[in-house]
Amino acid sequence: MQTLYTLSSLENGAQGNREAAARILNDKLEHVMDILTVSILYTLRIAQYAETDASRRSSKYLPTTADMNVNTSISQNGFVLKVLANTSFNEKIKKDKLERFIDADWVKKIYQLLAQTDEYQKYIASGAHTVAEDKDIIQFVWEKQMIESEGLMSYFTDELPGWEDDSELITMLMQNFFKGNSKVNFLNPLSGEKKEYAHDLLQAVIDKEPYCVELIEPKLTNWDKERVALIDLLLLRMGVCEFLYFPTIPTKVTINEYIDIAKQYSTPQSGQFVNGVLDNILKDLVKEDKIRKEDRLRS
């Protein structure tokens, strides 16, 4: 969607340039991976700050007993060490110089807030941790200390290029990251199948634009065509292409996905609009016997 939106702003004819479209899509995918990697890196640096805090407190002129016994187990957290051992993670950070986005002051602030939570106190009070507990505390750092910090999110918006546009996507990808036990190739995050799908859908929307518009425009009679958001029209074209040219994607999945995207990226009324138009188009296509879907469970 973002690639199509970018193409729409280029000079006339650029929309049909396959090379330009593919290049922009690849750049978008790469940029999202940059933000995802920075988000993960922040959680690790916050966990590692326990070592810095321990060193700082023990170096006081008159350290207390508590200062001399800061628990640093989170810095050696098994999940943290596993991610840090991921070669592609380290290569990605080095290749794209992503450390520059890590702000030491914010790492310190979030760690200090974390240290005050019951969840963290419970974690460090345990002498040994399970694999699940190690992962859960890092996920807690992300979901409860970082995402729920208005200040940090404002900082991300100002200083992390693309965060404002892609924050919802990054949040979803972070959920997948924690579910996947950190098994990610940060240099090539998308499987060949997913990348092929993304490029195939992009090219279908570009190549089939006249036909898709022919199907969409009659369904806009009850709407002010001139006021229909560009993003909504792009989503409708994408949805129609999935109906017609992607046999393994169920029509219900297509409609639900584009309703969610419209609600997230367009106007308050866009979800209802996209739902209504796609549903009407689908009914016509079914009547004309133009929908050919395959059973994805079939071997």
N, C-alpha and C positions, 0 to 999 in steps of 0.2 A: 504494500500500500504506500509506504513512504517513498519507495523508488518510483512508482507511478506518479505520485504527487510531485516529486522532483522533476520528472520528465515533462509533466504538464506545464512547468514554468519555463522550459527551454524554448528556443526559437522554433518556429513552425517546421515540422518535418523531423525534429529530433526524436519525437515519440516513436517513430518507426525505425530508429537506428538500433539494431539488435546489439551491436557492440557497446554502444553507449549505455543501453539499458542493463546489459550484463555487468558492465564495469561498475555502474552505480549500485546495483544490488550487492555485488561482492564487497564494495566499500561499506555499505550499510551493515552487512553481516560482520565485517571485521570490526567496525566501530562498536557494535553491540558487545562483541567479545571483549573489547578493551574495557568497557564500563563494567562488565561482569567480573573480569579479572581484578580490577581495582576494588570492587565491592568485597570480593573474597579476601584480597590482600589486607584491607582495612580490618576485617575480623581477626586475622592472624596477628597483625601488628598490635591490636588491642590486647590480645591474649599474651603476647610476648612482653608487653609493657610491665607485666608483673615483675620481671627481672629488673627492669629499670627502676621501678618503684622500690623494690627491696634494696637495691644498691644505694639509691638516694637516701632512704630512711636510715640505713645502717651507717651512713657517712655523716649523720648529724653530729654536732659537737657533743650533745648529751642525749644519745639515743635511748629510747625506752625499751623495755623488754619486748613490747609489740613491734617496735621498729626493727629489732634484731631478729625477729622471727616471722617476717612476712612470708606467707605461703605462695610459692611460685609454681605450684603444680600445673596451673593452666598453661604456662608457657611451654611445658613439655607434654602437653595434651597429645594423646595418640592421634587424634584427628588432625590437629595442627601439624604434627610431624609428618603425617601421611601426605598432606597437601604440599608441604614444603619439599617433600621428596619427589614430587611429580616434576619430571624433567621439563615437560612442555610448559608447565606453569612458570617455572623460572626462566625459560627461554623467552616466553611471551613477555614477561615483565622487562627483561633486558632488551629485547628486540625493539619494543615500542616505548621504552623509557617510562614505564608506568609508575615507578616510585615517586615521580615528581608530583603525582596527585595526592600522595599521602601527607596529610598535615599533622605534624607532631603534636600540636596543641589539642587538636580534636581527638587524637588517639589517647592522650592523657585524660581529657575530660570524660570520654566515654568509659575508659577503664575505671576512673574514680567513681563514676555512677554505678558501674557494674559491681564494684567491690562492696557497695552498700546494700545490694539486693539480697534477699533471703535465698534466692536460687544460687547465687554465687557462694554465699556462706555455707550453704548445705553442701555444695560441690567440694569446697576445699576442706570441709570437716571430715570428708570421707578419705580414708587412708588409701584406698585403691578404687579405681574407676573402671567401669565396663566400657566397651567400645561405644555402646549406645549413649552412655553418660557423657563421654568425651565429645561426641558429636552434638548432643543436645545442648551442652553449655555454650558451644560456639554458635549454634543456631539461635540460642537465646540472645547472645550478643547482637546478632544481626536483626532479629525480629523485634526484640523488645528494647534494646538499648540504642541501636542505630536508626532503624526505620521510624521508631516512635519519638526520636529526638527532632523537634522542629528546627532547632538551630543547625544541626548537622545536615538535615535535608535541605535547608536554605543554602547552606554552604555548598552542597553538592550541585544545586541548581545554578549557583553563580560560578563555580570553579570547575565542575566536571562536565565538559562539553557533551551534550546529548542526553544528560540525565533527565531533564524536564520532559522531553519527548518520549523517552524509553523507560522511565522508572517502573511502570506497571509490568513491562516485559521483563526487565531485570529482576523484579521481585519474583515473577513466575520462574525464571531461570534459576534463581537462587534456591527456590523450593525444590526444583528438580536436582540441583547440585547436592543438596543435603540428602535427598532421597537416594541419589545414585552413589553414595559413599565415596564421593570425590573422584570417581572414575571419569575424568574428562581429558580429552586431548585439546589443550588450550590453543594449539596452533592450527587445529583442523576440527572445530567443535561439531560441525554438522556431518552426519553420515552422508555417504554418497547419494543415498535414496532421497533424503530430505533436501539436499542441495539441488538435486535434479528436479524435484517437485517445485521448489521455489523458482528456479529458472524457467521450467516449463509453464508454470502458471503465469509468470510475468510475460513471456512471449505470447501465450495464448490471448491474454487480455489485450496486448498490443495488436496482434494480427487479426483478431476477431472483433475489433472495435466496431466497425460498421454494422455487423450483424447483431451484436449485443445491444447497440444503441437502438436498432430497429425493434428489438424485443422490449426494451425498457421504456422508450418514449410514450407508447400508447398507454402505459400504466401510470403515467404522471398527470392524467387529466384532472384528478382531484387535488393536485398539488400545484403550487406556484412554481413552474419549471425554472424561472429565472432566479428563484430564491433557494433552490435545492443546492445543498453544500456540495462542493467538488468532491470532497472525501466520500460522501454518500454515493455519488455517481460512480466513483472508482470502485467502491465496495460492491455495488450492484453488478458492475461488469465482471468483477472477480467471482462473485457468486454464480452468475450465469455461466461463466466458463467452467466452474467446478461442476455445475449441473450437467453440462453437455460433454465435456472433454476429459473428465477425471472419473472414470468408472468405479474406482475403488473407494471413493468418498461418498457416503450416504447423504442424500439430499437434506435430511433432518440435521445432520452434523454441520453441513454447509450453512444452513439458515441460522442455526444457533450461534455458530462461530462469528458470523458477520453481524449479527445483532449485538453481540458482546463488544466487538471491535468498534462498531458505530457508537455505542454508548460511551465507550472509553475515549475515543479520539475525535468525535464530531459533536453535534449539538444535542441538547436534552431530548429532542424529539426524534433524533436519528434512528434510535433502536426500533421504535414503532414504525417509522417510515421504511426502513430497510426490510423489516419483517413483512410488512404489507405488500410491498412491491415484489419481493422475491417469491412470496407465497403465491401471488397472482400469476407471475410468470411461470412458476413451476406447474401450476394447474393446467395452463395452456400447453406446456411442453408434454405433460403426461397425456393429455387428450390427443395430442398429435403423435403420440408414441415416439417421442424423440429422446426420452431418457433411457439410457442403457447403463445399468449399474451391475457390478459384479459382486459376488459373495466374497468378502475379504477372508473368510475362514477357509475358503476352498484352497487346496494345496496346489 
